[in-house]
Amino acid sequence: MTNTPEQSCDLCGLPVPKDGLNLKTPERDLAFCCEGCRGIWQMLNPGTAQVSDEKGKSK
């Protein structure tokens, strides 16, 4: 998933940098501005997402 300039973080709402972090969920792909936001989202939603790198490949 390539992040677009107008995309906002799915946790805090800040802009997501071009090399931002992504998660795939059964419902949709999520984008985050930083590791902190992605980590908090994962703690609040355990077992629902798969970590992806900036190219969208699963880790």
N, C-alpha and C positions, 0 to 999 in steps of 0.2 A: 504494500500500500504506500503510495507516495502522498505525502502531506501537501495540501495546497496552502497558499499564503493566508487565505481567509479562514482556515480551519482553526477551531478553538479546542482547548483541552477538555476532555470529557469529565474531568474532576473539578478543576478550578476555573475554567473558562478563559485562561490566558491563551495567547496565540501559540500554536504548535510550530516549532521550527521545522525547516525542511527535513532535517534528519531526526525528527521526533521519534518517540517510542510508541509502539502499537501493541494491541492485544486483539486476538480474535475471540469472539464469543459466539454461541449458537445463534444469537439474535442479529449481531452486526459486528463490524470492526470498530475498535475504539482507538483514539489517538490521545497521547499525553505529551505535555510540554517538558516533563522531566521524570527522572527515576522515582522521585518522592511521590509524585501524583500517581504514577503507575503502581507503586508499591502500596500506597494507601488504598487505592481502588481494589487491588488484589486481596488485601487484608479484610476489607469490608464485604467482598464477594468471593469467598474461598471456593476453589474448585470449578469456577465458571468460565475461565479464560485460559488461553494458550498464549505464551509469550512469543512474540515475533520480533525479528530485527527490523531495521529500517527498510529492507528490501522485501519484507513480508514473508520471509522464510521462517518456519517454526524452528525454535531452539530446543 
